[in-house]
Amino acid sequence: MDLGTGAMGNLAPKLYQLLQGEYELQKGVRKKLVFLHQEMEGIKPALDKVAQVPWDRHHEQVKVWAHQMREASYDIEDLLDTFLVRVQGSEPVDQSRLKRALKKMGGLFGKAKARRDISGAIEDIKKQLQEVAERRDRCKIDEIVAKPDATSEIDPRLEAMCKEVTKLIGIDESKGELQSMLSSPQGNEVSHEKMKIVSVVGVGGLGKTTLAKAVYDELKSQFDCGAFVPVGRNPDVKKVLRDILIDLDKKEFREPKYDILDVRQLINELKDFLRSKRYFIVIDDVWETRDWKNIGWALVENDRGSIVIKTTRKSEVATGVIYQLRPLSDDDSKMLLFTRLFDGGGERPANLPAEACEKIMRKCDGVPLAIITMASMLVGKKTEDWLAVCNSPGFYRGNDGQQAHDTEWILSLSYYDLPMHLKTCLLYLSVYPEDYFIPKDRLIWKWIAEGFVETKTGTSLFQRGEEYFNQLVNRSMIQAVRDEDQGGVIYACQVHDMVLDLIRGLSYEENFVTISNDDEVTSPSGNKVRRLAHQNRVMKQLTQQEDDTGMARVRSLVACRCDIKSWVLHPSFKLLRVLALERCKCEEGWQGLKHLGDLLHLRYLGLHGINELPEEIGKLKFLQTLDLDGSGIRVLPFGVCQLTQLVCLRGGISTCAPDGLLKKVTSLEQLHIRIDNLNDESKRQFVKALGNLSELRVLCIFGFEGTVQSEWDRVVLSQHLQSLIVKSVVLRRLPSCINPARLPSLCYLDLFVEDIDEAGLRAVGGLPQLRRLELSTPRTWFSSSGSTATVVIAGDGFFQKLRRCSFLSWMVQFVVNEDSACVSFSLWNGKQQGALAAFGSSTEDESSSRSVPPTVMPNLQELTFQVPVRALYKDGNESQYMSTVRVPLPMTWRKQRLS
């Protein structure tokens, strides 16, 4: 499935399945299906070629042909899927059972009405294909030449550039000028006079947000409170005001009582809070004067030197002191371009084509987004091909100052340079609102459900989807969002508003995604909506007219930040593959999913903020992803146990598994669930069944009271496992299944372990891909027992990739023995005197003759452990301890950041 060919790629295997399977097709129907199969094989290559050429360079007849062909492919797939789901959807496929069922029914196509329906539908499609085939011959589609593919790993140069751009490339001068505007006339210190408003003005992609954030981060510590809030186009003023309040005081204004306040009440709350404060507030990306007025009413004029920075593209929206952000200088532009292209610190290699570089500089005109986008497109291309890119139609239209238009053109050029599968995945992001944090995992599972991700031998569909995601990051089409508390792991992405403008326009033209508003749902194809996105609105029920005019063809329904209190899933959505309700509001007892069991095509179901799941979910035999993260569902209905094609199951923080979940559900790659509700025997069976999940990559489970060590020692976890989090169970020791041979791909490990010995410590330290480790023990420092694990490292290879390490209720000791060039690494979790004595000693390894100590945790960024002050005191006397240390706790935390 992709943008250029529609559902064409899916048709051949489905037609083949019908023709080769044991289906009692009428002779005339089979003949027509053979015709469709042959026609599809000839059409798809031509559509692939059309899709490689920028849309505005096609003759109008080519556009019409491609559009009609894509729409026909969707109609054909809907027809085939409807039949296949009716045959296979209610029960697992069993050929003998299938034959008996078909005989009993007289054959699905044997009934007069069914035969007429399927035969008539195929006849209509056949005529449609014959018409577009004639247009294909006239337009000479086959003469169009296609372009090559792209890369797959995250480009490390892009990551390095993102970290350094604010301090290296063009930011210092503008930051100094803006700070000067904020300072008092008497000196460089921030003013303590009346509130000052500074508007940063510039075209999209110029770096207004980056500049404002840099100044805000540097100065905010000088103020009583601060907030940095994006506005965007068509903002919800109530949400903006609430976001300001939360930034100012998260603890107070996250209380549910503030959810019910209207705009006037929120303004009053803001005024009351700011009246006596010296504050620093940044209002980012303001588009309209009326929006600024609504926000400005809440900002109190006081004599405490408060500051407000506003960023906008429009000079008419600017107020107060205006700072016109300038484009980058030629030198900074080249520095940014070459930093993205090469590992030379911004230096240009001598063999670069000077003419191409100069054209790029003139075209980008100092706009950072344009430079980064253009550079991302050129990465990996031969330098001799650069000039061909620069000489493509429309590349340079003279120095007319139309920066915004040129930047949009560059983004369009980069879009058309994407391979077809990436175009499709990128356009799908138009279902999300502006400034939305798009969780990476959810996005990839949606791509998979839509059929956008191609299978590749030796690679799971999710891994393949991650490659697509990384390619879009590398090409600067999306912006990676990292969790710095988790070692910089990419967990989400955002789409720059200029890129979002581009893909929304293309999605509309191609009838790929239809975005609804409060008034109507419109599609360029008239009555066929394929993917429907609701954003920031009150969702209404379908009218009969909407139902009759194409809503039944919807494949994806994604609602973000919507009010769904009065919305009910309409039974006409029978062809839905994706249903996602993200951050939506509904009431307790909401019954909007009562028709869920009718969605037999559904592959992805995401319900975030929903508290009930109907038992009919068991009918969804093709469901691949059930994402309930953020929901209030307590226990999954037993019907989930029948979803044999499920590959991703994510429960909410309190969602428990039904008994027997893993008996049939054995294809899981991701599992997040609680099992508190199960009895001890069921928990043991659950642990045992984990060994059947051969493709499991992420395992996060809670509530294992009642399981014993032996179950964990016997279980054989998937060798593909990358993340293992087991909470609410205390293991006596590290399970034997955790070792480098069995878990070569494990990156994240989080366990409660009572004791750990040298063998266990060596096993964990030897995990080749481990990047994050959290080991905890509930044993208190008052216990009379304790344990020490010491391992002597005489060679490299111990925790080689570890970045973040946490030993809760353990003390850590490193000892370097200079004589034997060894390092001893020790953990201690009690106050037993023998253990304490061992913990304080060093260990020699006479067999080692190395003169340089080995590397232990060479990539470590953060180490957290505990120091048991009471246990370290000589006689352990509590009163003497309290009077001497003067800490009313039995322990203190120590946190070291190592660079």
N, C-alpha and C positions, 0 to 999 in steps of 0.2 A: 504494500500500500504506500503510495507517495503522491505528492502534489501533481507531478507531471502526467502520470499514467492512471491516476485515480485508483480504482480497485483492480486494475488490469492484471497485476502480478498475482492476485489471489484466485483469478478465475480459472486458469489452466488446471491447477491441481484439483479444484472442486468439480469442474466439468469431468475431469478424468475419473474422479471418485464416483461420480454418478454413472458414467458410461461403463466402468469396469466393475462396479459393485453389483451386489445381488439385489438390484431394485427392479421391480416389475414395470418397466417403462413401456408405454405403447410404442408401436413401430414408428409412427409419424413423429412422436416426441423425441425418440432417440435420434432420428435423422436430423431433426432441427438442432439438437444439442451437438451433434457432430459438426454441423455447419458453424455453430457459434465457436466451438473449440478451435477449428481451423482458422476462422477469421481473427480470433484473438491472438493467435500465434504470429500473425502477420502485422497486426496493428501496434502491438506494444513497442517494438523497436522504433517505429516511426514516431510515436509519442515521446519516447526517451530523447530522441534527437531534437524535437521541437522544444522540449523543456530546457535544453541547454543554452538556448539563445534568449537574450533579454526580450521581454514581452513587447516592449515598444518598438522593436526592430522587425516584428513580424508583420506580414501582410494581413489585412483584416480577415481574409478568407481562412488563413491558417489558424487564427485565433478562434474563429467560429468552429472550425473542424475539431481542433483540440478540445475545446469546451464541450462540444456535443459528444465526443468520444469518451471523455471522462465521465460525464453524466450517465451515459449509457452503461459504462462499466459498473457504476454504483447500482443502477437498476438491476443489472444482471446478477450481481452478487447478492443483492437483497432477495431476489427471486430464488437463487440457489440455496442460500442460507435458510430461508423460510422452510423449504422442503427438508433440508438436512436436519434442522433443529426438530422438526415434527417427527422425524424418524428416530433420531438419536437422543433428543434432549431429555425425554422423561426418564430413561433408564440407561445404564452403561451399554455400550454397543456389544451385542452378542449375535453372531450371524445366524445361528440356528433359531434363536428367539425372534430375530428380525424377520426371518422367512415365515415363521409361523404367524407372526403378527400381520405381515403383509397379506398372507393367504386369507387370514380371517377377515381382513378388511376388504378382500377382493382386489388388493393392490391399491396403493394410495392414489395412483393415477387411473385406476380402473373405474372409479365412480364417475358418473357422467359429468357432474359439475366440476369436480377437481380436474378431470381431463380437459374440459373446455377452458378452465382458468389457466392451467399451465401451458396448454397448447396455444391459446390466444395470446398470452403474455410473451411467449417465445416468438411467435409470429410477428408481433409488433416490434420487438427488439431486432428481429432479423431484417425487417424493412428499414428500420432506423440505421442499422449498420450498413446496409447497401447504399443508402443515400450518402452517408458520410464517407464511404469508400470512394464514391465518385468524386467528391470534393477533394479527397486526398490526392487522387491522380492529377486533378487540375492544378493543385498547389505545389506539386513536385516536392512533397514532404521528405521523401527519401534522400534528397540531395543535401539536406542540412547535416553539417558535421558536428559531432559531440566533442566535449572537453574532458580532461582527466579528473582523477579523484584526489583525496586529501590525506592528512596524517591522523594519528590517533592519540598519542600521549599528550599530557599537559606540557606545554612548552616552558621549560624552566626560566628562559630569558624573560618571558612575560611576567612570571611571578616576581623575579628580581626587579624588573622595571616598576611594577606596581608598588613595591616596597620603597623604592627610592625616588619615585617621580616627584613627591611633594618636597623633597629636600634638594634635589639635583637639577630638575629641569624646569626652569622658568618660574618657580613659585616664590623664590626669596624676594625678588624685587616687588612684585605685586603685594605680597604679604606685608612687607615693610611699609609700603604706601598706604595700605588699608589701616594698619595699626596706627600710623601717624594721624590719620583722620579721626581715629577714636581717642587720641591722646589730647590732653589739655594744651592750650597755646603756650603755657609756661614751661613745659618740659615734655619728656618722653613718657612720663607716667600716665596711666589711664586716668581720665578726667573724673573728678568727684563733683561735677556740677549737674545741670539738668540732664534729663534723659536725651540721649543722642541717637538719631536714626540715620543709618547709612544704607543706601541702596546700591547693590552691586549689579551692574547692567551689562549684558553681553549676549551674543547669539548662542543658540544651543550647541553644546559640545565644547564651549570655550574654557570651561573649568571653573565656573562660578561656585558650584557646590564644593569643589575641592578647596578653593581658596577660603571660602567662609568656614569650612570645617577646620582647616589648618589654624586660622586665627582663633576660632572658638576653643579648640583644644589647648592652645597656648595660654589664653587669657582667662578661661573660666574659673580657675582656682582663685582669682582675685575678687570673685563675686560671691554673694550669699547663696545664689541659686542660678540655675541656667537651664535652657531647653534648646534643642535643635530639632525642628519639626518640618517635614516636607508638606507642601500644599498641593501642587499639581493642578491640572485642568479639572473643571467641574468638581471641586472638592465638596465633601460633606463637612460643613463648617462646625457642626457639633463634634464630629470626630477630631478635627484639627484642634479645637479648644480643649477637648479631653486629653489629647496627646500632649499638649503643652503642660497641662496640669500634672500629668503623670511624670513627665520629664523633670518638672520642678520638685515634686515630692512623690516618689513612687509608692512609698508605704501608705501614705494617706489617701491618695487619689485613685488607687486601684480598688478601693472599697466599692462593693456593688451598689451602695446607695447613690453614687455619682452617675450610674448608668441611666437613671431615670430623669436626670435633669435636662431641661431644654436649653436652647442657645442662650436665652436671657439669663437663666440661672447660672449657667457655666461662666458667662461673662462676669457676673457678680462674684462668683467664687474666685475667679482669677484676680479681679480687682482687689478683693479683700486680702488675698494671699500676697500680692505684690506691693501693697500700699507702703509697707515699712521695709521693703527689701531692696537691696542693691542687686539687680538682676542683669543677666546677659542672655538674650533670646535671639535665635536665628530662625527666621521664617523663610524657608527655602522654596524656590520655584513658584513664585506668585504670577498668575497669568492675567487676572482681571482686577480692576480697581475696586469693584464691589466686594470681592473676596478679601482684599486688604482692609477695607473699611470695617467689615465684620470682625476681623481679627484685631484691628487697631483699637477698637472701642474698649477692649479688655486690657490694654497696656496702660498702666498708670504713669502719669507724668509726676515724677518726684525729683527731689534735689539730692539724690544719693549717687549720681553718676552712673545710672543704668544705661545699658546699650542694647539697641535692636539693630540687627543686620537683616536686610531683606534682599533676596536675589530674584532677578526677573529678566526675561528676554525683552520685555517691552518698556521703552523709555517712558510711556505715558503712565505706567504703573509705579514708577520710581517716585519716592518722596524723600524729604530730608536732604542730607548731603549725598551727592551722587558720585559713585566711583565707576567709571567706564572701564571695564576690563579690556585690556588690549590683547590682540593675538600674540603668540610667541614670536620672538625675534627670529631671524633667519638662522642664527647660530643655535638657539634653543630648539628650533624646529628640526634642524638636522640632528642635533643630539638625541632628541626623542625618537626620530625615525631610525637612526642607526642603533640606538639602544634596543629597540624592538627587533631589529633585523639581525644584529650580530652580538657576539660576546666580547666586543672590543671596548666596552666602556664608553660608547658613543663615537668611537673613531671610525672613519670611513676607510675601508680598504682601497688600495690604489687602483684596482681594476674595475671599479664601479662605473657604469655608463653615465657620464656627466650630464648628457642631454636629458636622460630619463629622470635623474635626480632633480634637475632644475624644474622640469615640468611638474613633478610631484610637489615640489615646494610651492610653486605658483598656484597649483590647483588647491592644495590644502590650506594655503593662505594663513598659516599660523594657528589653525584651529586644532587643538590637541586630539579631539575625537576623530577628526578626519585623518590626521597623521597616523594615529594608532590603527585605525581601520584600514587605511591603505597599506601600511607596513605589514599588518597581519595577513593581508591578501597576498603580498609579495613573498612572504616567508616560504622557503622551499622551492621557489621558482628560480630558474637559471637567470642570471643577470642579463643575458642577451635577450631574454623574453620581456624584460621590463619595458623596453621602448614600445613593443607591440601593444602592451596594456595602455601605455600613455597615448598611443596613436589611435586607440579605439574611438568609434564615433561619439562625439559629445564630450570627450575628455577635457578639452580646453576651449573655452569660449571667450577668452580675453579677460583682462583684469577689470571686471565690472563691479566688483565689491559684493556680489551676491553670495556671501559666505554660506548662509543657511541653505540656499538652493544647491550650491556646490557640494556641501557636506551630505545632503540628502542624496545627491547623485552618486557620490562616492560610496555611500552605504548601499545604494541600489546595485552599483557595480560589484561590490563585494558579495551581495546576496546572489547575484547571477553567477558568480564564480564558485559558489558552493556546489558540491555534488547533489544530485537529486534528493537523496535520502535526508541530507542536512537541511535542504530547503523546506522539506515537509515538516521536519521536527521543529525548525525555527518558527514557521508560520503557526504551528499549534500553540505557541506561547501567546498568541493574540487573544486566547480565551481568558487571560489574566488581566486584572486592572493595572493601571499605572502605579509605579512605586510599590509593587507587590513582591514580597519575598517568596520565591517559588521553591519549595522543598525539592531537592534533587531527586530523591528516591521516588516520591510521588509522581514527578514528571516523567521519569523513565518508565515506571509501570504503566502510565497512561499511554506513552508511545507504544509500548509492547501490546497493550490491549487493542489499540487502533490498527496494529499490524504494520507500524512504521519501521520496526527493527528487524533486520534480516538475520536469519540463522547463519551461524558460522561454526564449522566443525571444531570441537574442542573448546568452545566459548559459550557460556550461558547467554541467554537473551539479555539479562540484566547487565552483564559485563559488556556486551556489545552496545547496549544503550549508554553505558558510561563512556565508551569510546566516542559515541556521537556527541555526548555532552562536552567532553574534553575538546573535541574538534571545534565546537562552537565557541568555547572559551578562548582557544588559541587564535581564532579568527576575530576576536573582539566583538562578536555579534551578541554575546551575553556576558554579564559581569559576574564572576564567581564571588560568593559570599562565604567567608571562612569563620569558623568558630575558634577564636584565639585561645579560649580556655581549654579546648580539646586538641591543642597542638597545631592549629591552623588547618584542620580538616575542612574541606569544602562540603557544606551541607545544603546549600541553596544557591540560587542565582537571581539576578535582577536584569531587567531589560531597560536600557537607556531609552528615554522617551522619544528620541529621534528614531531609534531603531523600531520602537513600538509603533510610531506613526507609519513607518514604511511597511511593516508586516501586516498591520491592520488594513491598510489600503490594498495590499496585494491579496490578502485573505478575502476581502470583500469582492474584488474583481474576479477572483478565481472561484468564488462561491465555496471557499474552504471553511471559513468560520463566519457565523452571523452573530453579531453582538446586539443584544436587545436593549431597548430603553423603556421608559415607562409608558410610552405611547403605542409602539407597534414593533413588530419583528419584520424586517425587510430583507429581501435577498435578491441579488441581481438575476437569479434564475426564475424569479416570479414566485413559484409555489413549492420549491424543493429546498428545504433547509437541511443541510447535512450535519453541521455541528453548531450547537447553540450555546452562547455564553451569556449568563446573567451577571451583572457587576454592580454592586453597591445600590441595590434597588429593592423595592417591595415586589416580590414575585406574585403574579396574578394567575388565575386559572385560565386554561385555554378555552377560548370560545369555540362553538361548533364550527364556525367559519374557518378558524385557524386549524382546527383538527382536519377539516376537509381539504385544506389547501396546502398540504405538504409537510406538516409537522410530524406526520407518521414516518417520515424518512430520516428523522434525526438519528445520528449515530453517537454523538457525544453531547451530554448536557452537563455543563460545568457552571456552578453558581458560587460566586465569591462575595463574601460580606453582604449577604442578602437577608431580607426578612421573609421567612417562609411560613409564618404562623398560619396563614390562610391558604397555603398552597398544598395541593395534593398531586402526587405523581399520576399523570393521566394514563389511562390504559392504552392510548393510541401509540405510546412510545415503545412499540414492540421490537424495534430494530436497534435499540440502544446497545452500544458496546461499552460506553463509559458513562457512569453517573457519579458525579462528585459534588458534594455539598460541603464547601469549605468555609469555615468561620461564619456560618449562617446562624440566625436567631430563630428559635422555635419555642413553643410553650410545652410545659409538662403534659404528657399524655397525647402529644401530637400524633396523629394517625395518617400522616402524609404518604407513608410507604405501603399502604394497604394493597396496592397493585404490583408490588415488587416481584411476586412470583410469576408474573406474566412476561418478565423481561428475559426470555430464554436465551437471547444473544449476548447477555451482559458478560463482559470480561473483567471490568474494573468497577468496584463499588467503594467509594470513599465517603464516609459519614462522620464529619467532625463537628461535635456539638450536639449530636443526636443521642437520645437516651433509650431508644427502643429499636429492636430489630425483629421483624416478624419471622415466625417459624417457616414461612413459605420460601425463605432463602435457600432451603434445601433443593428447590426445583432448578436452581441456576447452575446446571451441570457444567457449563463452560466457564464459570467464574474463575479467574486467575488471581486477582488481587482483592482482598477484603481489608480495607484500611479504616480502622475505628479509632486511630490515635486522636485524642482530644474528645472522645465521646464519653458519655456517662453510662454506657451499657455495662451491667454488672456480670451477667452470665450469658455466654453465647447460646443461642437456641441449638437443640440437638441436630437440626437440619444441616448445620455447618459440617457435621461429620460425613455428609454425603457428597461434599464438594471435592471430588477426586482430582480435579485439575488445578486446585489451588496451589500457587507457588509463593504467595506472600500473604501472611496473616499477621496484622498488627492490631492488637487490642489497645484499649485505653488504659489508663493507669490503674483502674480497678476492674478491668474485664477479665473474667475467669473462663477457663476452657470447659467445655462439656465433657463428661466421662466418655472415654473411647475415641477422643478426637483423632489420634494418630493411627487408628486401625486401618482406615481407608485413605486418609489424607497423607500421602507419603511422598509427594513431589515438592514439598516446601523448600524454598531457598531462604526465606526470611520468616522468623517466628518470634513474636513478642506477645507474651501471655502470662497470666497468673493461674495457679492451680490450688489456691487456698481452699477452694470449695470441695476438692476431691478427698476421699478417705485415704488412709495410709497405703492400702493395697493398690488403689488406682494410681497414686503417685508413683509407686514402684513400677507399675506397668508403663506409666508415662515415660519414666527415665529409660526403661528398657527399650521402648519403642523409638526413642531418639536415634537408636542405631539403624533404624530403617530409612532415615532421611538422608539418603546418600548424596543429595545435591545441596544440603543445607550450608548456607554461608553466614547467616546472622542468627544467633540464638540468644534471646533475652527472656528469662523466666524468673518468676517470683513465687514465693510461698511453698517451699519444699520441706517444711516441718513434717517429720514422719519418714522421710527417706533415710537410708543408711549408707555408710561408706561403701559397702560391697556393691550396691547397684552402680555407683559412679565408677568404681574400679573395673567393672565388667563391661560397661557400655563402650561401644566403638563409635565415636563421633565422626562425622564426615570429614574427609581429608581436605575438603574445600572450605572448611569453616574459617571465617575471617574475624568474627567477633563473638565472644562467649561471655555472657553476663548472667551469673546465677546469684540471686539474692534470697534472703530469708531462709537459708539452710547453712548450717555450720558443719563443714567437713573436718574430720579429725586430721586429715593430712591432704596433701595435693593428690587428686585422683591420678591413677596411673595412665589414664587416657591422654593426659596433658604432657606431651613430650614432642621433641622436634620431628621424630619419625612419623608420628600419627597426625600431627597438626602443623604441616610445613607452611601453611598460609595464614596462621593466626596472627592478627594485628592488634587485637584489643582483648584483654583478659581482666575480669573483675569477679573475685570470689571472696567468700568468708572461709578462712582456713584457720583451724585451731592451732595446729603446729605444722612446722615445715622443717624437714631435715636437709642434709647436704644433697642427697639425691634429688629431692624435689626442687631445691634451689638451682641445681645444675640443669634440671629439665626445663624450668622456666627461662633461665638465662640463655639456654641454647636455642630457644624458638627463633628461627631465622628472620621472621618478618615482624616480630613483636615491637609495636611502637608505643603502646599505652598499657600500663599495668597498675591495677589496684588490688592489693591484698589487705583484707581486714580480718580482725579477730574480735569476738565479743568478750573475750577473757579480760577481766579487770586487773588492774595493777595490784589489787589487794590479795590476789590469789597466792596460795603458798607454793604453787608449782609454776614452772615456766620452762621455756625451751630456747635453745640457741642453735641456729643453723649457720655454719661457717663453711665457705667454699674457698679454696686456694686456686687462684688463676695464674697459670704459668705460661699462658699463650693467649693470643687474641681470640675473639669470637664469643664473648660473654655480654649479652644485652647490646649487641652491636647497633641495632636500629632504634633502641628505646629512646623516646623523647619526653614522655611524661610518666612519672613513677610515684605511686602513693602507697605507703605502708602504714595503715591506720592501726594503732595499738602495737606497733613494732618500733624498735629502735634500730638504727642503721649504723654500721661502722665499716669504714674502709681503712685498711692498714697496708702501707707499702713497705715491703722488706727490701731494702736497697742492696743487701748482700746477695740475695738469691734472685733478685729481679722478679719477685712475685707480688701479687696483690691478694690479700684476704678480704673477703666481703662477708659480713656477718649480720644476721637478724636476731633480735632478742625480744621476747614478748612476755616476760615475767620477772619476778624478783628473787627467784631461787639463787642462793648465794653462789653455788657452783657454776650456774649458768652465767652469773654476773662476772665471776672471775675469768671464765673462758672468754667472755665478751670483751674484756679489757686487755686480753693478751694478743700478741701477734703470732703468726704461724710461718715457719720457714719451710721451704721446699728445697732440700739439698740437691735434688736431682736436676734442678734447673740451672743452666749456666748462662742464661741471658743477662745482659748488663743493663737492658732498658726495660722498665716495667711494662707489662702488657696494657692494652687499652681496655677499660671497663666503662660501659655506657658512654661511648665517645660522642654520641649525638644527643645526650640528655639536655633538656631545656628546663625542666622543673622536677624537683625532688621534694616530696612531703613525707615526714615521719613524725613520731612522737617521742618526747623525752620524759621518762617516768621519774620525776623529781623525788617522790617519796621512796621509790624502790632504790634509788641511788644513794639515799641517806644511810649512814653507817648502820644504825641499829633499828631503823624503821619506826622510831617512836613518833606517834602522830602529833602530840602536842609540841614536842621539840621541833618537828618538821614545820608545823604551822607557824610557830613563833620565829623560826629562823628564816624560812622562805617567804612567809607572809602572803601566801597564795591559797585561797580557800578551795582549791581544786586538787585532785590527786595527780594531775598531770598538766603539762603545758605543751602547746603546739609549737613546733619549729618548722619553718618553711624556708627552703633555700632555693633561689633561682641561680642556676649555673649557666654561664655563657661560654 
